[in-house]
Amino acid sequence: MLGRSPESSASFRNSDCFRKYFRKNMTPGWVASRAGFCHHRRTAMATADVVVVGGGANGTSTAFHLTRLGVRNVVLLERHWLAAGATGKSGSLVRMHYTNEHESRLAFESLKVFQGFHAEVGGDCGFEPVGFVQLVGRSYADQLRRNVAMQQRIGIKTELVSPEDLPRLLPGVTMDDVGGAAWEPESGYADPNATAFAFAAAAARAGARIETGREVTRVVVEGGRVVAVETQGGRIATPVVVLVPGAWARPLLEPLGLDFGLLPYRVQIAIFRWPPGMARGHPVVIDAVHKSWMRPEGSAGTLIGVELGAGHADPDRYNESVDPEYVAHCRERLSARFPAFASATMRGGWAGMIMMSPDGRPIIDRIRSIDGLYVMLGDSGTSFKTSPAIGRCLAEWIVEGRSHTVDLTPFRATRFAEGQPWIDESNYGRERLTISR
């Protein structure tokens, strides 16, 4: 059985967010012991009850929830450092407005965790409940009404807002092309790095081993069952593997004969400083008319993402900087909705990788052909906000035989082979968006 990680780990890769997070959230004794985190060093053959592959928000949430359900011999393996992939580059919106009930339920259950994060998980996830506004065009007002009614039915606090009342929530907004809006007063955004680190730290406190810098190269299957994972530092025997590797999924899936049509995409985010005269502070906004989203960043900035039909990219060889052309598009879309941003100063940006499924919805499933293999794949740029519930659902499935929190059937991996890709009848004109939102 695996115990806690060593007290010291000289080769641990410290990142700025790691140091900042642990200074803020961990007790002095916990900092000294690295909170059960270790940068990998070669060890003898090890065993685990469950191995989680991937150190983003969904992987760390899964590890945390496994320990909450009593699994102590959990090992999480991350090829780089925690939140190194899509999580760390996420726009980290926390909202419940989806055009289908299943993702709205995941987001609703996750919101409860974000709201009570310190008590339930420990530490600080950086949740800022600034509210959320969904904007749609004139031809989608009926779809918006149906979606809001569905969300209200399952308990989400949301309401329709007329275009005439919109300036109350969004001062300075241009609304000539807006057909309707929905308002979620309890939603907002969080800190994706802090969230992943807090989940990992809580899992480690409960006995899980969190290893960064340890890449899984193969899931070992014998007789149709998971028996181990191979890593650059040796084999770990285990009967259960949870694959949550983000854009790095295909090299692990292909040797198993699994092909779900996943493709990695490079997506970007730009930052603008608030222009003179703009009201300080604003809620999170998804603008379905201009295919964009925005949220506050710090005390005087706004993050924005715009749908441009992102291209495929190699997750191991991509430009992490924001493109000048993308910044120009962001300014154009942002100022079309908020004219004051036409003269806003660009303050930076970045690019990250997401893994898209063929229908733009995650795959969360137990792989029927391989006993002991569970997956959360094809995040499609929208799974940070649902990571608390996804981790809980996977843990329930592994430990208790089924997910009790949310029914995961719609997220099954077999839907493509069945000829039943996910289609939302009440979408707002674009079913599959290649932006982190």
Phi, psi and omega per residue, in radians:
M1 nan 2.519 3.120
L2 -1.443 2.384 3.032
G3 -1.712 -2.860 3.086
R4 -1.220 2.851 3.137
S5 -1.267 2.846 -3.121
P6 -1.065 2.733 -3.121
E7 -1.106 -0.601 -3.138
S8 -2.203 2.655 3.135
S9 -2.629 1.500 -2.960
A10 -1.068 -0.489 -3.073
S11 -1.579 0.138 -3.129
F12 -1.035 2.345 -3.126
R13 -1.487 1.756 3.130
N14 -1.388 2.242 3.015
S15 -1.867 2.822 3.133
D16 -1.038 -0.742 -3.114
C17 -1.169 -0.570 3.110
F18 -1.122 -0.846 -3.115
R19 -1.100 -0.770 -3.140
K20 -1.075 -0.767 -3.094
Y21 -1.128 -0.819 -3.060
F22 -1.262 -0.538 3.036
R23 -1.076 -0.634 -3.042
K24 -1.433 -0.602 -2.887
N25 -2.005 -0.415 -3.015
M26 -1.731 2.604 3.034
T27 -1.234 2.756 -3.132
P28 -0.948 -0.714 3.131
G29 -1.112 -0.643 -3.135
W30 -1.214 -0.683 3.093
V31 -1.055 -0.742 -3.081
A32 -1.097 -0.554 -3.108
S33 -1.639 0.143 -3.122
R34 1.076 0.302 3.043
A35 0.955 0.532 3.134
G36 1.427 0.044 3.094
F37 -1.545 2.517 2.999
C38 -2.579 2.507 2.981
H39 -1.420 2.386 -2.905
H40 -1.082 2.427 2.872
R41 -2.345 2.597 -3.009
R42 -1.037 2.303 3.122
T43 -2.271 3.012 3.096
A44 -1.253 3.000 3.116
M45 -0.900 2.276 -3.083
A46 -2.133 2.933 3.085
T47 -2.292 2.780 3.081
A48 -2.653 2.626 3.017
D49 -1.302 -0.680 3.103
V50 -2.491 2.350 3.000
V51 -1.947 2.184 3.067
V52 -1.802 2.196 -3.105
V53 -1.842 1.875 3.126
G54 2.212 2.200 -3.053
G55 -1.885 0.545 3.019
G56 -1.514 -2.919 -3.087
A57 -1.084 -0.685 -3.120
N58 -1.266 -0.679 3.102
G59 -1.168 -0.798 -3.133
T60 -1.198 -0.613 3.065
S61 -1.101 -0.721 3.114
T62 -1.091 -0.792 3.118
A63 -1.056 -0.777 3.127
F64 -1.045 -0.844 -3.082
H65 -1.220 -0.517 3.026
L66 -1.076 -0.767 3.129
T67 -1.162 -0.583 3.113
R68 -1.154 -0.489 3.113
L69 -1.590 0.178 2.997
G70 1.746 0.008 3.111
V71 -1.459 2.001 -3.074
R72 -1.693 -0.528 -3.083
N73 -1.617 1.144 3.123
V74 -1.811 2.327 3.064
V75 -2.120 2.189 3.035
L76 -1.875 2.222 -3.113
L77 -2.026 2.217 3.132
E78 -2.197 2.239 -3.048
R79 -1.156 -0.538 3.115
H80 -2.019 -1.809 3.098
W81 -2.345 2.899 -3.103
L82 -1.030 2.415 3.118
A83 1.111 0.450 -3.100
A84 -1.313 -0.323 -3.084
G85 -1.755 -2.248 -3.058
A86 -1.094 -0.571 -3.109
T87 -1.049 -0.899 -3.095
G88 -1.152 -0.371 3.135
K89 -1.775 0.137 -3.024
S90 -1.268 2.656 2.939
G91 -1.279 -0.278 2.997
S92 0.968 0.676 3.036
L93 -1.185 2.494 3.043
V94 -2.135 1.692 -3.117
R95 -2.537 2.816 -3.056
M96 -1.996 -0.021 -3.088
H97 -1.371 1.851 2.999
Y98 -2.191 2.895 3.119
T99 -1.681 0.357 3.033
N100 -2.610 2.659 -3.060
E101 -1.213 -0.585 -3.000
H102 -1.165 -0.820 3.108
E103 -1.252 -0.577 3.064
S104 -1.074 -0.685 3.106
R105 -1.139 -0.755 3.083
L106 -1.031 -0.771 -3.119
A107 -1.179 -0.657 3.134
F108 -1.128 -0.803 3.102
E109 -1.120 -0.618 3.132
S110 -1.220 -0.662 3.115
L111 -0.987 -0.693 3.140
K112 -1.047 -0.620 3.111
V113 -1.237 -0.806 3.114
F114 -1.023 -0.704 -3.117
Q115 -1.155 -0.655 -3.123
G116 -1.946 0.603 -2.950
F117 -1.065 -0.806 -3.065
H118 -1.072 -0.712 -3.123
A119 -1.303 -0.660 -3.037
E120 -1.490 -0.688 -3.058
V121 -1.899 -0.795 -3.029
G122 1.843 2.568 -3.103
G123 1.442 -2.890 -3.030
D124 -2.260 2.138 3.115
C125 -1.603 0.001 3.114
G126 1.230 0.468 -3.103
F127 -1.227 2.242 3.116
E128 -2.109 1.818 -3.094
P129 -1.419 1.223 -3.095
V130 -1.477 -0.084 -3.101
G131 1.612 2.871 -3.090
F132 -2.457 2.413 3.090
V133 -2.136 2.248 3.010
Q134 -1.833 2.153 3.108
L135 -1.883 2.423 3.080
V136 -2.325 2.798 3.124
G137 -1.337 3.021 -3.048
R138 -1.091 -0.544 -3.090
S139 -1.459 0.014 -3.101
Y140 -2.087 0.316 -3.133
A141 -1.119 -0.666 3.130
D142 -1.149 -0.729 3.099
Q143 -1.073 -0.715 3.121
L144 -1.059 -0.781 3.134
R145 -1.068 -0.729 3.123
R146 -1.120 -0.739 -3.114
N147 -1.176 -0.716 3.107
V148 -1.123 -0.716 3.100
A149 -1.077 -0.720 3.105
M150 -1.088 -0.779 -3.117
Q151 -1.158 -0.699 3.088
Q152 -1.100 -0.648 -3.124
R153 -1.091 -0.600 -3.124
I154 -1.586 0.054 3.014
G155 1.874 0.020 -3.125
I156 -1.286 2.377 3.089
K157 -1.453 1.769 -3.100
T158 -2.645 2.740 -3.124
E159 -2.679 2.713 3.045
L160 -1.364 2.518 3.092
V161 -2.213 2.242 3.136
S162 -1.285 2.667 3.086
P163 -0.966 -0.547 -3.134
E164 -1.184 -0.527 -3.132
D165 -1.592 -0.101 -3.046
L166 -1.062 -0.678 3.137
P167 -1.009 -0.381 3.075
R168 -1.104 -0.629 3.133
L169 -1.584 -0.562 -3.065
L170 -2.255 1.391 3.121
P171 -1.022 2.381 3.123
G172 1.489 0.105 -3.082
V173 -1.341 2.528 2.961
T174 -1.709 2.250 -2.980
M175 -2.298 0.376 -3.121
D176 -1.052 -0.546 -3.089
D177 -1.793 0.178 -3.107
V178 -1.589 2.212 3.111
G179 -1.708 -0.284 -3.139
G180 -3.133 2.839 3.136
A181 -2.558 2.638 3.043
A182 -2.139 2.546 -3.074
W183 -2.181 2.227 3.057
E184 -2.040 1.764 -3.062
P185 -1.204 -0.359 -3.072
E186 -1.641 -0.116 -3.089
S187 -1.490 -3.126 -3.128
G188 2.951 -2.236 3.117
Y189 -2.657 2.907 -3.127
A190 -2.379 3.110 3.081
D191 -1.688 1.931 -3.039
P192 -1.155 -0.658 3.123
N193 -1.157 -0.812 3.137
A194 -1.077 -0.643 3.136
T195 -1.104 -0.855 -3.140
A196 -1.106 -0.761 3.139
F197 -1.114 -0.674 -3.128
A198 -1.181 -0.748 3.076
F199 -1.045 -0.784 -3.117
A200 -1.131 -0.742 3.142
A201 -1.114 -0.704 3.121
A202 -1.152 -0.701 3.085
A203 -1.098 -0.730 -3.141
A204 -1.137 -0.674 3.099
R205 -1.063 -0.516 -3.136
A206 -1.554 0.055 3.048
G207 1.974 -0.108 3.109
A208 -1.223 2.697 3.085
R209 -1.889 2.156 -3.121
I210 -1.916 1.963 -3.099
E211 -2.024 2.071 3.046
T212 -1.728 2.808 -3.109
G213 1.216 0.377 3.140
R214 -2.206 1.778 -3.061
E215 -1.497 2.302 3.018
V216 -1.456 2.153 -3.109
T217 -1.745 -0.332 -3.111
R218 -2.850 2.452 2.927
V219 -1.631 2.116 -3.070
V220 -1.561 2.147 -3.130
V221 -2.132 2.273 3.078
E222 -2.310 2.246 3.134
G223 1.062 0.564 3.130
G224 1.349 0.234 -3.117
R225 -2.261 2.526 3.002
V226 -1.178 2.304 3.092
V227 -2.174 -0.323 -3.078
A228 -3.019 2.991 2.883
V229 -2.161 2.485 3.014
E230 -1.690 2.386 3.081
T231 -2.259 3.000 3.098
Q232 -1.144 -0.284 3.132
G233 -1.910 0.258 3.110
G234 2.095 3.095 -3.049
R235 -1.616 2.525 2.980
I236 -2.106 2.056 3.116
A237 -1.334 2.330 -3.128
T238 -2.818 2.558 3.071
P239 -1.581 -0.174 -3.066
V240 -2.384 2.273 3.058
V241 -2.214 2.360 3.026
V242 -1.977 2.002 -3.141
L243 -1.600 2.020 3.071
V244 -2.367 0.966 -2.968
P245 -1.615 0.125 3.109
G246 1.069 -2.301 -3.070
A247 -1.231 -0.115 -3.101
W248 -1.779 0.494 -3.048
A249 -1.369 -0.673 -2.937
R250 -1.043 -0.718 3.120
P251 -1.081 -0.401 3.097
L252 -1.543 -0.496 -3.103
L253 -1.437 -0.709 -3.015
E254 -1.032 -0.756 3.106
P255 -1.107 -0.321 3.124
L256 -1.585 0.015 -3.116
G257 1.301 0.422 -3.111
L258 -1.864 2.172 3.121
D259 -2.406 1.926 -3.131
F260 -1.887 0.247 3.130
G261 1.246 0.466 -3.119
L262 -1.329 2.463 3.101
L263 -2.384 2.348 3.100
P264 -1.451 2.401 3.135
Y265 -2.176 2.494 3.016
R266 -1.589 2.152 -3.141
V267 -2.150 2.750 -3.006
Q268 -2.267 2.775 3.079
I269 -2.416 2.418 3.083
A270 -2.056 2.718 3.130
I271 -2.128 2.302 3.068
F272 -2.167 2.459 3.042
R273 -1.381 2.519 -3.140
W274 -1.113 2.299 -3.115
P275 -1.303 2.810 3.087
P276 -1.009 2.416 3.092
G277 1.576 -0.200 3.124
M278 -1.374 2.390 3.103
A279 -1.022 2.359 -3.101
R280 -1.262 2.141 3.123
G281 1.568 2.532 3.072
H282 -2.776 2.762 3.094
P283 -1.322 3.052 2.965
V284 -1.248 2.468 -3.116
V285 -2.334 2.328 2.861
I286 -1.980 2.117 -3.079
D287 -1.863 1.725 -3.112
A288 -1.249 -0.312 3.111
V289 -1.250 -0.832 -3.106
H290 -1.714 0.147 3.101
K291 0.873 0.988 -3.092
S292 -2.590 2.908 3.018
W293 -2.422 2.785 3.094
M294 -2.627 2.634 3.041
R295 -2.651 2.741 3.094
P296 -1.121 2.646 3.036
E297 -2.391 1.921 -3.090
G298 1.214 -2.662 -3.056
S299 -1.676 -0.091 -3.071
A300 -2.683 0.484 -3.100
G301 -2.443 2.910 3.132
T302 -2.356 2.264 2.960
L303 -1.528 2.485 3.085
I304 -2.466 2.457 3.006
G305 -2.181 2.457 -3.079
V306 -2.257 2.402 3.087
E307 -1.364 2.047 3.112
L308 -2.188 0.190 -3.067
G309 1.231 1.045 -3.069
A310 -0.970 2.638 -3.122
G311 -1.686 2.883 3.081
H312 -1.160 2.672 3.128
A313 -2.685 2.786 3.081
D314 -1.505 2.055 -3.096
P315 -1.105 -0.298 3.103
D316 -1.622 -0.172 -3.098
R317 -2.538 1.324 3.112
Y318 -2.392 2.727 -3.139
N319 -1.387 2.058 -3.106
E320 -1.477 -0.064 3.128
S321 -1.542 2.724 3.110
V322 -1.379 2.477 -3.132
D323 -1.413 2.438 3.096
P324 -0.981 -0.662 3.138
E325 -1.122 -0.625 3.124
Y326 -1.164 -0.720 3.105
V327 -1.023 -0.740 3.126
A328 -1.087 -0.734 3.101
H329 -1.119 -0.705 3.128
C330 -1.096 -0.761 3.119
R331 -1.070 -0.713 -3.139
E332 -1.090 -0.828 -3.117
R333 -1.203 -0.707 -3.104
L334 -1.151 -0.776 -3.123
S335 -1.280 -0.381 3.044
A336 -1.156 -0.534 3.110
R337 -1.636 -0.651 3.120
F338 -2.238 1.626 -3.027
P339 -0.943 -0.492 -3.117
A340 -1.071 -0.416 -3.110
F341 -1.327 -0.079 3.108
A342 -1.047 -0.497 -3.137
S343 -1.926 0.296 -3.118
A344 -1.279 2.583 3.120
T345 -1.451 2.269 3.066
M346 -1.339 2.285 -3.057
R347 -1.966 0.060 3.114
G348 2.387 -2.868 -3.129
G349 2.850 -3.105 -3.128
W350 -2.800 2.991 3.044
A351 -2.217 2.598 3.097
G352 -2.497 -3.140 -3.103
M353 -2.008 2.374 2.949
I354 -2.159 2.752 3.090
M355 -1.921 2.082 -3.098
M356 -1.675 2.385 2.949
S357 -1.531 2.903 -3.110
P358 -1.042 -0.496 -3.135
D359 -1.908 0.158 3.085
G360 1.281 0.325 3.107
R361 -2.184 2.574 -3.107
P362 -1.108 2.724 2.973
I363 -1.869 2.012 3.138
I364 -2.232 1.894 -2.945
D365 -2.827 2.859 2.886
R366 -1.718 2.171 -3.080
I367 -1.325 2.011 -3.011
R368 -1.156 -0.532 -3.078
S369 -1.392 -0.203 -3.122
I370 -2.324 1.831 -3.106
D371 -1.115 2.255 3.104
G372 1.653 0.041 -3.125
L373 -1.872 2.105 3.088
Y374 -2.077 2.598 -3.067
V375 -2.428 2.595 2.853
M376 -2.286 1.812 -2.980
L377 -2.251 2.846 3.069
G378 1.071 0.929 -3.100
D379 -0.948 -0.529 3.035
S380 1.032 0.443 3.017
G381 1.323 0.269 -3.045
T382 -2.457 0.423 -2.984
S383 -1.950 0.005 3.054
F384 -1.133 -0.835 -3.055
K385 -1.116 -0.404 -3.136
T386 -1.762 0.044 -3.051
S387 -1.070 -0.651 3.095
P388 -1.031 -0.766 -3.128
A389 -1.291 -0.642 3.123
I390 -1.081 -0.793 3.108
G391 -1.064 -0.709 3.117
R392 -1.149 -0.756 -3.130
C393 -1.089 -0.767 3.123
L394 -1.109 -0.737 3.127
A395 -1.103 -0.736 3.100
E396 -1.067 -0.734 -3.119
W397 -1.087 -0.780 -3.107
I398 -1.173 -0.777 -3.016
V399 -1.500 -0.705 -2.985
E400 -1.906 -0.049 3.073
G401 1.582 -0.164 3.085
R402 -2.841 2.779 3.077
S403 -1.520 2.184 3.133
H404 -1.680 -0.525 -3.040
T405 -1.167 -0.876 3.126
V406 -2.488 2.450 3.067
D407 -1.233 2.084 -3.093
L408 -1.611 0.062 -3.096
T409 -0.917 -0.758 -3.131
P410 -1.083 -0.344 -3.104
F411 -1.630 0.188 -3.038
R412 -1.056 2.574 -3.132
A413 -1.224 -0.434 -3.040
T414 -1.406 -0.051 -3.046
R415 -1.098 -0.508 -3.139
F416 -1.292 -0.791 3.097
A417 -1.121 -0.493 3.109
E418 -1.367 -0.103 -3.079
G419 1.243 0.498 -3.118
Q420 -2.221 1.029 3.071
P421 -1.083 2.729 -3.058
W422 -1.203 2.190 3.067
I423 -2.331 2.140 3.076
D424 -1.640 2.057 -3.122
E425 -1.186 -0.406 -3.096
S426 -1.880 0.632 3.100
N427 -1.362 3.016 -3.027
Y428 -1.878 0.613 2.999
G429 1.835 -0.185 3.106
R430 -2.568 1.967 -3.036
E431 -1.386 -0.561 -2.956
R432 -2.214 1.810 -3.099
L433 -1.860 2.364 3.140
T434 -1.775 1.003 3.032
I435 -2.360 2.628 3.063
S436 -1.376 2.081 -3.042
R437 -2.543 nan nan
